[in-house]
Amino acid sequence: MKVAQIIDTWDIWCKQKLRSGIKPAFFYFFAIALSLTFMTNACSLGQNQALKPLRVGITNWVGFDIALYAQPSGILKHRGLEVEFVRFDNQQDSSRAVMRGGLDAAFVSFWDVMQVDPGNGKPVVLMTTNISAGADGIVAKPEIKSVEDLRGKQVGAKLGTVNHLILLEALKAHQIKPSEVQIRDYSNDVAAQKISTGAIDATVLWEPMLGETAKNIKGNVIYTTKQVDSLVIDILMSSDRIVKTKKAELEQFMLAWFDVMHAVETQPTKVFNTVGKKLGQSGKSFASDYAGLKKGDIILNQRMFAVDGRLNSAKAEIVQLLQADPRHGRVIRQDVEINAALVNEALTKLKS
């Protein structure tokens, strides 16, 4: 209720009391005092509700970089947020930083969260940002025509990373045991160089390097994540401790993300050009890379966070794949929390 409305209400009440013969001065002074108290408390409440700054980890990946549009577009300001995007070379480091309290949240793969080092509390999945649907795959030498041809071959994939997951997912889809393939523990750049010299037979890469490498070696892209309902699921993660202390900030950040997704739907060229410019590439190039993803919009998040949703089944499948190929040498986290409450609360506010 506004202050003016309070005074009007008290004015009516006081006039009623006048008819009873009670002096009016007391009631008017009381009404004014109450109004001033309300105004003071309201101002104090507004100050207490000011959102705290957020530090969010991000790696170089088109599915995450799309979030950068929220700054120049004014979306973050509209949501009352001050956000610092902190760059990391890999998602294991950003996940670890969240668990140790150095970050409030991070854009990472679900796969990496399942392996993050122990820290203060447990990791929490807050939102799905995208699912790979063709943006990742396996490129092979010209003589290798299919995933079945990888038996006994040397394949580049950094163990324990999402590239390892992509390979295991492809092998499972074609009923090939992980032990039937020789994995070479190479990063993307090293693997691309190795296959170009013929040192390995195939490698896992993502776009645009996937297509570029296939063209350079005149090879074949024998598999992409478009062929399956991929486990290459990217998310926004935090920790249970941070969710308790910065719930309001994280919810507003998620709302800002959905604002960005709406912008991608309604004015994609503007979004891609803006983000591409920030990254030093053309909007057309960025749009091409982003086309290989299922974007993390409202519909996708409703599917992922349903009671019997995809995240729960994906969690079980990831555990199975990790157990099937222990070469990664990592501890599988069994305590990852899929927090549907916060994203559903944010989605409710969007609809209201």
N, C-alpha and C positions, 0 to 999 in steps of 0.2 A: 504494500500500500504506500502511495506517495505521501509526503509530508502534508501537502495541501489537502489531500483527502482526509488525513487524520484530523486536521484543524476543522474542516467542514463537519466531520462527524461529531467532534466535540462541541462545535457551535450549536448543532441541533440538540445535543444532549443538555447543554447548559440552558438553552431556551426553555426546554421542558422543565428544568429545575426551577427556573424563574417563576413559572406558574405556581410552583409550590411555595413561593415566598422566600427562597434561599438567595442570598446575595450572589451576584454573578462574578465578582472580581476573583474569588477563589478558583472558580472553574476555568476562567480564561487563562489565569496565570499557570494553573496546573496543565492546561492543554498545551500552552507554549513551551513549558518546561519539558513535557513529554516529547513534543516534537523535536526540540533541540537534542534531547537524549537519543532519539531515534536517528537523527542526522549524524550525530557523532559516532554511534555504533555502526551505522551503515558505511561511513567512511573507513572506519577501522576494519570492518569486514572485507571491504574491497581491497584494502592493503594486504590483509592476510591471505586473500585468494590469488594474489599475483603469482603467476606461474614461475617456477624456478627454471634456470637454464638447463638445457639437455646437451650431453655429449654423446654423439652417435657414431659408432664405427662404420666405415664403409670401405669396400675394396673395389678395384676397377672391374666392374661388371655392368653391362647395359641394364640388367634388371634392377640394379641398385641405383645406378647413376640417374635414372629417371627422377629420383627423389630430389635431385638438385634443382629442378624446376620450381620447387616450393619457395625458394629464396627470392629470385628475381621477380617472380610473379606476384609476390606479396601474400602468398597463402599462409606462410608461417606467421607473418605479422598479423594477419586477420585472425589467426587462431591464438594470438597472444603469446607466441613462442619465440624464444631465443635459442637457436640450435647451432651447435658447432659440429660440423661433419669432420671426423678425424680419419685420415687415410691410413690404411694398412696394406701391406703387400700380400697378406694371406688371411683367410678367415679364421684359422686356428688362433692366431694372435689376437684378433679382435674379440673372439669369443672368450678367450682367456682374460682379456682386459675387463670384460663385463663381470666375470665371476670374481675378479680381484678388486672390483670397485673403481677401476680407472675410467670406465664408461658407464653410461646409464642404459644403453642399448646398442645393438649392432645388427647390421644387415649381414646375414650369413646363410649358409645352406643348412637344411635340417640335418643332413648327414654329419656336418661338422659339430653341431650341437650334441649329437649322440656320442661324440668322442671327446668333448671338451674336458680339460683337466679339472680335477676337483678344486673347489674354491669356497668362498663364503656363501653357503646355501646351495640351492639347486637351480639349474637353468630353466627358463620359462619361455615357451613359444607364444608370442603375442598376436602374430598376424602373418599371413602368407603374402609375399610380395610378387612372386611369379613361379611358374612351373615351366621347365624347359620342354619345348615342343618342336625340336629341330635345330635349336641353337648349339647343341653339343653333339659330338659324334666321334666316329672312328674313321680315320683315313689310312689307306693301305697302299702298298706298292701296286703297280699295274697288274701284276700276275695274280694278285689276291682279289677275288671277286665277291667273296661273301664272308660273313662272320664264321661260318663253318670252316673256312680255309685257315683260320687262326690257330687251329690245333698244332701244337709243337712250335709255333712261331714266337718271335720276340716282339712284345708290344710295350710301347712306352706309356707309363701312367704313374704319376706320383702316388706312392702308397699312402693310404689313409685319407687322401683328398677326394674331392668330388669326382675327379677324373677316374680314380679307382672304382668309385661307385658306378660310373657310366659303363666302364668295362664289365664289371660284374653283372650289371643289369642286362647288358647285351648278351653275355655268355649264358645267363639263365634263360633268356628268351629263346635261345637257340640250343638249349639243353647241352651245354658244354660245361664241364667241370672247371673251376678256376685253376686247378693243378695241371690242366692240359695246356695251359698257356704260360709262357715265360714272361713275367712282368719285369720290365726295366724301370727302376725307380727314378724317372726323369721328370723335371718340371716341363711346363709347356714349351718354353723357348728352347730348352736343350733337346726335347723330344722332336720338335720340328726340324731342328738342325740335324739330328741323328738320322731321321728318315730321309732327309734330302741327300745325305751322303750314302745311303743304303746300309747304314749300320744296324738298323732295326727294320722289321717288316711292316709294322703298323704303329699308330699312336692315337691316343685320345686327345682331342683338341676341341676348342669352342670357336664359334664365329667371332671375327672374320678369319681367324687363322686357319680354321678347318678347311674352308673353301679355297683359300689362298694356297695352302700347302698342297692340296689335291691338284690344283692347277699347275703349280711349280714342278711337281714330280710326275705329272701326267698320270696320277694314280686314281684310286676310287674311294669315294665316301661310302663305306660298306654298311654303315649304321648311323642313324641319328635318333635322338630321343622322341622324334615325331612318331616312331613306330610302336611306342608303348605308352601306357599311362605312367609317365616317368616318376621315379623316386627323386629326381633332381628337383627338389622343392626348395625354394629360397624363402626365408622368413625374416621377421624382425624378432630378435630374442632379447631377453633381459634376465634378471635373477629375481627370485622370490623376495629377497630383501629390498631391492630397488623398486619393485612393483608396489610394495607396501608404502614406501616413503615418497614415491613420485607417480602415484597412480593418475592423478589429474593431468600431469604433464605428458605422460605416455599416451593417455587417451586422446588428448588434443593432437599429439603427433600422429596418431593413427587416423584421426579425422582429416588432418592435413594430407596424409597419404591418399585417402579416398578422394580428396579434392583434386589431387594430381591425376588420379585415375580418371576422374570425370573430365578433366582437361584433355587427357589423351584421347578420350572418346569424342569429344566435341570440337577440339581444335588441335588435332595431332601435329600438323605442320608447324604451328607456332611452338608447341612443346619440344618437338624434335630439333628444330632450329636453335632454340634457346639453349637446350642442354648440349647439343653438338658444339655450339660456339664456346661454351664453358670448358668443353673437353678438347677443343682444338681440332674438331672434325666437322664435316658437313652434316647438315640436318638429314640429308638423304642417306648418308652412310649410317648414321645413328638409327634411323628408321628401319633400315634394312636389317641391322643387327637385332633390333627389338622385335622384329616380325617373327622371330623364332621362339617367342615366348607366349605362354598364356598369362595375361596380366592379372595382377592381384587385385581385382576389383571386388565389388560387393558380392556379386554372384559366386565368384570363386571362393571367397572367404566363408560364405555361408555353407558351401559344400565341404570345405576342408574342416570346419569347426563344428559340424553337426555331431550329434551324440555318437552316431555310427559313421562319422565322416572319414575322409581320406587320410587325414593326419594320423589317426589312431592305427589304421591298417598299415600305413607307410612306416610308422615307427616299428611295428612288428617285423615287417619285411626287411627293413634296414638292419635290424638286429640279426636276422637270419643270414643276410649277405656278409655281414662282418664276421659272424661265427664261421661261415663257410670258407673264408679265406683269411686266416690269421696272420698273413704276411704283413699286414699293416702294423701289428705290434701295439695296438692301442687298447685301452680299457673302454669297454662299452658302458655308457651311462644308462642305468635303468631307472633313474629318478627324474628324467626330463618331464616337466609339467606342461601339458597342453592347456593353456588358459583360455577357455572359450568365453568366460564371463566378460572380460574387458572388451574384446572385439565386438561381442554382441551388444554390449552397452553402447559402444560407439556407433554401431550400425543403427541402433534404435534412435539415437539422437539425430542421425542423418535423416531419418525418415520422418521425424516429428516436426 
